[in-house]
Amino acid sequence: MKPRSWFLWVCATVLMAGTAIYQRMTGPTYPVHGVATLGGERVNFALPRSYDGFDDAEVRIPVTSPAISGQMEFRRFRSNDIWERSAMNRDSDALVSHIPHQPVSGKVMYRILLASGDQSPVPLTSEPIIIRFRNKVPPYVYVPHIFLMFSALLFASRAGLEDLVRGVRTYRLTLYTVIALAVGGLMLGPLMQKFAFNAYWTGWPLGHDLTDNKTAAALLVWVIAFWRLKGGPQKRGWALTALVLTLVVYFIPHSILGSELDYTRAPQ
């Protein structure tokens, strides 16, 4: 490949990686990380917001000082439950508590409070954490799904940059983007949903899942770009426009407005 082509691939890879990292860190399933100081000890914590096990979800806080104790308060999300409180148990150099297992799409609000000695308990976070329960997704589904979605974003970035420099590969790269989005997003994506939440599609018109909606929107703009680019190399700007719209779509955090069990209607 020519130096310019190498440079554009590097730029596309950086753009893809940055967008993927942003998606991961801003989504509602990414653990809440933080640092607290109690009794002179620095406590680093990561509070889970998603769980796919068949048992209760574990919350583990590394704390070496035996003078520090902990409590967990929790209740089901969007329910009429009252807050329950349980003491955290000591497990070597950590305090451990467990969130009761929920049906698929069930959510629980919880907060961790730590105390040093006779001091009053202090919450680790200003707001309660929301954790959602789901089923496991087999590797033969999520591995190709993730690979193809990353590939789609890489090809989209490269196609947009190729369009920007008026290159000759824009049409081909746009085709690769459409194929990766179609297979990874609209074929494997619903399979991911089915395994995790027992529903193939929870976006429009059946629901409000923004992950499903933004995948469909991204594919639509690239299909339009591909159709317009069939008119020949003079049809400039369509791939670049599709890339900009895709990045706007991807800046919507992952898994927002996803599947959620309504406890006010579910059997108690």
N, C-alpha and C positions, 0 to 999 in steps of 0.2 A: 504494500500500500504506500501511497505517496505521503510525505510528511504532513500535508494538510489533512488528509484523511485520518491519520493517526491522531492528530491533534483534536479533530472533531469527535472521534470515538472516546478520547480521554475526557473531553468536556461533557459528552453525553453520559459517560459513566459516573462522573462526579455529580451531575444533575440528578441522575437516577438514584444514586446512593443517598444524596442529601434529602430527596423527597421521601425515600423509603424510611430513613431514620426519623424524619419529622412525623410520618404516619405512625410509626411504631411508638414514639415517645408521647404523642398527643392523644392517642386513642384511649378509650375508657377501660381497656384491659391491661394496660401497662401498669406494673406495680408502682405504688406511691413511695418514693424514696425520700429520706430525710435524715436529719441529725439532731439529737437532743443531748443535753448535758444534765446529769443528775448526780448529786453527791460527788462531784469531781470526775465522774466517768463520762466519757463521750460514747453515746449510743447511736450507732448507725442502724437504720431500719429500712425494710422494704415490705410494704403491706400489700398483699395480693388483691387483685380486683377481678380475677377470673379463675375458675377451678373446674377441671374435667375429670376428677376422680369419682369413685363410687362411694367414698367415705366422707367424713367431715373434713372441711378445709382447715388446714393447719396454719396458724399464725405464729411465727417464731421470731423473737426479738433477742439478738445476741447481747447478753448482759452478764458480765463476770462477777460484779460485786454482789455478795449475798445480802447486802443491806437494801438492795433495790427490789421492790415487789411490783407486781402488775395486776391489772384487772382489765377485763374486756366487757364492754356494753354492746348489746346488739338487739336488733329487731328486724323483721322482714320488711323489705322496701315497699312503700305504698300499701301499707296494711293498717289495720286498726290495733296492732299489737302494742303492748307496753314494752318499754326498754327492760331487757334482762341484763343481769350483771353476773359474771363468774370470775373467780380468782384464776390467775395464770399460774401454771405449775412450773417448778424449777426442773430443768433438764440439762445437767452439767452447766455449761456457761451460757445458758439461754433461758428465757421465759417463754412458755408455750401455752397456747390456748387453741380451741377448736370451734369453728363455726358450724352449726348443725347443717347437715346435707339437705339440699333443696331439690325439688323436681327441675327438669330441664327448663331453662329461662328464668328460674327463680332467682331473686336478688335479695341480699341481706345487707343492711346498713350496720356498720360496726365502728367502734373507736377503742383505741388502746390507751389506758391511763397508767402511768408509772409513778411510783413514789419512792423516795429515799428515806429510810428510817421512819420517823414519826411525821414526816412532812405530808401535806395533803397531796392526793394523786393529781398528776398533771397530764392532760391529753397530749398525745404526740402530734396530732393534727388539729387544725382549727375547725375542720368540718368532718363529719363521719365519712368513712370509706364505704363505697358500694361494691360488693363483689357479686358476680353473676355466675351461676352454675350451668354447665353444659356437658354434653357427652364427648367422649374422645373421638377424634377424627383420625382414621387410619393413615399411615404414612404414604400409601400408594395414591391417596387423594390429595393430601395437603402438600406433599413435596412437589409434584408437577404443577399444582396450582400456584404455589409461591414462585417457582422457577419461571413459569409462563407470565405471571403478572410483573415480575421484575424485568423479564425480557421485553414485554410490551412497553414498559416505561423506558427502557433503554432504546428500543427501536423508535419510539415516539420522539425521544429527545434527539436522537441522531437524525431522524427525518426532518424535524423542525430546523435543526442547525444546517442540514444540507440545503433546505429551502432558503435559509437565510443567506448562504453564500452562493446561491444559484447553481448548485451542483446538479449532476445528471442522474443521481441515484434516488431522488426524492420519491418517485413513484414506487420503486421496488421496496424501499424502506417503509413506506406507508402501507404497502401490502403486508409486509411482515408484522407491522403493528396491528393491523386488523385481525390477522390470523391468531396472533398471540392473545389478544383481548377476547376474541370470540371463544377460543378453546379454554383459556385460563379463567376468563371471567364469567361467560355465559354458559359454559358446559361444566367445568369443574367447580365454579363458584356455588351453584345450586347444590351440587353434591356435598360440598363442605357444609352448607347450611343444613342439609337433610341429616347428615351424621351428627352435627353439633346440636341442632335445635329442633329436629323433627319437622322441618319445613323446607321445601325446595326454594321458595321465593317469598320474601317478606317486604319487598319494595313495592313501588307503584305498579298496578292499582290495588294490590292486595294488602299493602301495609305502608309503613313509613321508614323502613330501613334505608338509611342514606348510603350504606355500603353497596347495596344492590342498585339503588338509583344512580349513584355516581358511576358505577361500572357500566350500566346501560347507556348513560349519557356520554361517557368517554368513547365507547364503541360507536355510538351514533355519529359523533363529530368526525371520527376517523373514517367511517364508511362514506360520509359526505365528501371528505377530503379526497379519498381514493377515487370516488366517482368523478369529481371535478378534475383531478389530475389526469384522468384518461383522455382529456382533451388535448394533451400535449405539454411540452415543457414551458409553453407560454403561460400556462395556468399557475402562476407563482402565487405564493402567500397562503395557500390553503393548508399545507402541512404545518407551517409556522403558526397559523391561527389555531389549528387543532391542538398543537402542543401547548400554546398559552391556555386554551380552554381546559385542557387536560390537567395542567398544573393547578389551575383554579379549583377544579373538581377534587384533585388529590389533597389540596390544603384543607378540605373538610376532614376532620379527624375520623379515623377508622372506627367502625362498629357503633357510630352514633345512631340513636333511635332504633336499635336492633330489637330482637325478640325479647319480650318481657312478660313474665307471668303476672297476671292481675290477681292478687291475693284477696281482693274484695269480692271476687266472683268464684275463685277456686274453692273446692271443698276444704274445710278446715281439718 
